[in-house]
Amino acid sequence: MIKVYALSGSHGIGKTMTFVYLEKLLPPEKFAFVGEFADSILKQMDIRQNWKEKIFTNRPAYNYFENALDFCTISSYLVHKDKIIVADRSIVDNCAYRLLAKLPLNTISLLDFHGVNLYTFFMRSKKREDAEVTEAVRKTLVRFKLPYEEVDIKEAKIPKNADDHAVMNIINHQAKETARIIADKILEMEKSNVPNQFQSR
């Protein structure tokens, strides 16, 4: 069994920053930390800034792109299977974008095939989330009966006259708080080691 705790949710919601703090809060001797792949692949393809126009509307190209993300994700799970994995993204996110592009969701079966037990922290923020992507993530989680819980990000008020440094401090603080909530939940689940937290599909 490969145990994975993953962050899911809309782009721009703070998954990567939350993940950075999770790396500081969870012991590295017990946990492996796997970052996301989409951003680096888009940069390598030189389409990071205009990916929606360049690849999202090209069904064959986008299907191959999502396949690459799925295989990178599963590969990272297999490489780190000797530890509990905490992932910045999830195959759920890949499926959500497939759903929006009207592509088949056939790669979710890779989880069962490789014995991956996935628990998803579905990050939510009404202020920052893309509603369409958020709904696609929810549909994927429900459709495949994947265990998850929603994590509401506490929104902080940003003063109108705040400079970039002040804004970054506020966003960092939010990510740190969110990471602490998620880290505490992971440690609690691991301590109790309750098998029904990871229901098979």
C-alpha positions in Angstrom: 0.0 0.0 0.0 1.3 3.5 -0.9 -0.2 6.1 1.3 -0.6 9.6 -0.1 -2.0 12.8 1.4 -2.5 15.4 -1.4 -3.5 19.0 -1.7 -6.2 19.7 -4.3 -8.2 22.7 -5.4 -8.3 25.5 -7.9 -5.2 27.3 -9.2 -4.3 30.4 -7.2 -5.6 29.1 -4.0 -2.2 28.7 -2.2 -1.4 25.0 -2.6 2.3 25.4 -3.3 2.9 27.9 -0.4 0.9 25.6 1.9 3.0 22.7 0.8 6.2 24.6 1.5 5.1 25.0 5.1 4.0 21.3 5.4 7.6 20.4 4.5 8.7 22.3 7.6 6.0 20.9 9.9 6.1 17.2 9.2 9.2 15.0 10.0 11.2 14.1 6.9 12.3 10.8 8.2 8.6 9.6 8.0 7.3 11.7 5.1 8.3 12.2 1.5 7.4 15.5 -0.2 6.4 15.6 -3.8 6.0 18.9 -5.6 3.9 19.5 -8.7 4.9 18.9 -12.3 2.6 21.0 -14.5 4.4 24.3 -14.0 7.8 23.0 -14.8 6.6 21.1 -17.9 4.8 24.2 -19.2 8.0 26.2 -18.7 10.0 23.6 -20.6 7.4 23.8 -23.4 7.8 27.6 -23.3 4.0 28.1 -23.0 3.7 28.9 -19.2 2.1 32.3 -19.7 -0.4 31.3 -22.5 -1.0 27.6 -21.9 -4.8 27.9 -22.2 -4.5 29.3 -25.7 -1.6 27.1 -26.8 -2.5 23.6 -25.4 -5.8 23.5 -23.5 -7.8 24.0 -26.8 -5.7 21.4 -28.6 -7.3 18.1 -27.5 -4.6 15.7 -28.7 -1.8 17.8 -27.3 -3.6 18.4 -24.0 -4.4 14.7 -23.6 -0.7 13.9 -23.9 0.1 16.7 -21.5 -2.3 15.4 -18.9 -1.0 11.8 -19.5 2.5 13.1 -18.8 1.3 14.7 -15.5 -0.5 11.5 -14.5 2.6 9.3 -15.2 4.9 11.8 -13.4 2.5 11.7 -10.4 2.3 7.9 -10.2 6.1 7.6 -10.8 6.7 9.9 -7.8 4.4 7.8 -5.7 6.4 4.6 -6.7 9.8 6.2 -6.1 8.8 7.3 -2.5 6.6 4.4 -1.5 8.8 3.6 1.5 7.5 6.7 3.2 4.1 8.4 3.7 3.8 10.8 0.8 2.6 14.4 1.0 1.9 15.9 -2.4 1.5 19.4 -3.6 -0.9 18.2 -6.3 -3.0 15.1 -6.9 -4.1 13.0 -9.8 -7.5 14.4 -8.8 -6.4 17.8 -10.1 -5.3 16.2 -13.3 -8.7 14.6 -13.7 -10.5 17.8 -12.9 -8.7 19.6 -15.8 -9.5 16.5 -18.0 -13.1 16.9 -17.1 -13.1 20.6 -18.1 -11.4 19.7 -21.4 -13.9 16.9 -22.0 -11.2 14.2 -22.1 -11.6 10.7 -20.7 -10.9 10.1 -17.0 -9.3 6.8 -17.5 -6.1 7.4 -15.5 -7.8 7.4 -12.1 -7.5 3.6 -12.3 -3.8 3.9 -11.9 -4.4 4.5 -8.2 -5.9 1.0 -7.7 -3.5 -0.6 -10.1 -0.5 0.6 -8.1 -2.1 0.2 -4.6 -2.2 3.9 -3.9 -4.4 5.0 -1.1 -5.1 8.7 -1.6 -6.5 11.1 1.0 -7.2 14.6 -0.4 -7.3 17.9 1.4 -9.6 19.9 -0.9 -8.6 23.5 -0.4 -11.3 26.1 -0.6 -11.4 29.9 -0.7 -14.5 31.7 -2.1 -12.3 34.8 -2.7 -9.5 33.1 -4.6 -10.8 29.9 -6.2 -11.8 29.4 -9.8 -15.4 28.1 -9.4 -15.3 26.0 -12.5 -12.1 24.2 -11.5 -13.3 23.8 -7.9 -16.5 22.2 -9.1 -14.5 19.8 -11.4 -12.4 18.8 -8.4 -15.5 18.1 -6.3 -17.1 16.1 -9.1 -13.9 14.0 -9.5 -13.7 13.3 -5.8 -17.4 12.3 -5.6 -17.5 10.3 -8.8 -14.6 8.1 -7.8 -15.6 8.0 -4.1 -12.2 9.2 -3.0 -11.9 10.1 0.7 -11.4 13.8 1.2 -12.1 16.8 3.5 -12.5 20.4 2.7 -10.1 22.9 4.2 -11.4 26.4 4.2 -8.7 29.0 4.0 -9.2 31.8 6.5 -9.2 35.0 4.5 -7.3 37.9 6.0 -8.1 41.5 5.3 -5.4 43.2 3.2 -5.2 47.0 3.9 -5.7 49.1 0.8 -2.4 50.9 1.2 -0.4 47.7 1.8 2.8 47.4 -0.2 3.9 44.1 -1.9 6.0 43.1 1.0 3.1 43.5 3.5 0.7 41.6 1.1 3.2 38.7 0.8 3.5 38.6 4.6 -0.2 38.3 5.0 -0.4 35.6 2.3 2.5 33.7 3.9 0.8 33.8 7.3 -2.4 32.4 5.7 -0.5 29.5 4.1 1.3 28.8 7.4 -2.0 28.6 9.3 -3.5 26.3 6.6 -0.4 24.1 6.6 -0.6 23.8 10.4 -4.3 22.7 10.3 -3.4 20.1 7.6 -0.2 18.9 9.3 -2.1 18.4 12.6 -4.8 16.4 10.8 -2.2 14.2 9.1 -0.3 13.5 12.3 -3.6 12.8 14.1 -4.6 10.3 11.4 -1.2 8.6 11.4 -1.2 8.4 15.2 -4.7 6.8 15.4 -3.8 4.8 12.2 -7.5 4.3 11.6 -7.9 2.3 8.4 -11.3 3.6 7.4 -9.8 7.0 6.8 -8.5 5.5 3.5 -11.5 3.7 2.1 -11.0 1.7 -1.0 -13.1 2.7 -3.9 
